[in-house]
Amino acid sequence: MNVILIAIIVVNILISYKGFNDLSFFRKYEFHVGSIRSGEQIRMVSSGFLHADLPHLIFNMLTLYFFAPVVIEYLGSISFVLVYFGSLVFGSLLTMLFHKNDYSYRAVGASGAVTGVLYSAILLQPDMMLGIFFIIPIPAYLFGILYLLYSIYGMKAKNDNIGHTAHFGGAVGGYLITLIKEPQLFIDHTLMVILLAIPIVVLFVMEKMGKL
């Protein structure tokens, strides 16, 4: 396994473990709109290495472990790091955009970064199959479209504690960075590029119309 991927997973585990056992540390570095707006921008990155509990951490790290190698194989290690951290930041920025007036909004998790890596992998290898719940096979591109549409629904419904906005922002980050790094994908996987763009356009149109 790639050394950089191992390092990212280890850092996530160590920081999350510290957060599990030290509430003051957790509160200091979690995503918190009020604190970020008062100048603590480090939370926009540090929150991506904290997790709510062990299952949350394990799910994110497993997803990263399965899909990061695809990105590394196609783009290389440096570009993989760019996709990971770029998606993390995109997720935080979109979350701030949608929750900027909710000063009490809190969130943690690598989900934005991991979702960005997942979408980068889908763009690079759209014909691969994913296993829903590790059992039900589904084409990667179809999963990508359905996942983004589900994220829009979750952002609108606001009936769970899932950070749909960070997931969506991470997906957008992974999508854009991958296309910038590999513009040939516009030609090689034109249909996939268009299909994956549709939910992104829908989201911003809904936001502009005040539907979210």
Number of C-alpha atoms within 10 A of each C-alpha: 8 11 9 14 18 12 11 15 18 13 13 22 19 13 18 24 18 14 22 16 10 11 10 9 14 22 14 16 22 26 29 23 23 16 19 17 13 8 9 15 15 14 22 24 20 20 25 28 26 29 26 15 13 12 10 15 21 13 13 20 19 13 15 23 16 11 18 25 19 19 25 19 13 15 18 12 18 11 17 25 19 17 30 30 23 24 34 33 21 26 33 25 18 19 23 22 11 14 15 16 12 12 14 12 15 17 21 26 26 29 31 33 32 29 31 34 35 27 30 31 27 28 26 23 17 18 14 13 16 17 12 10 7 7 8 9 13 14 14 20 24 17 19 22 19 13 18 24 18 15 21 21 15 18 19 14 10 12 9 9 9 15 20 24 24 32 29 30 28 34 30 27 30 34 27 20 20 25 17 11 13 14 12 11 17 14 9 11 14 12 13 21 19 11 14 23 16 13 22 19 11 14 20 14 13 13 13 10 9 8 10 17
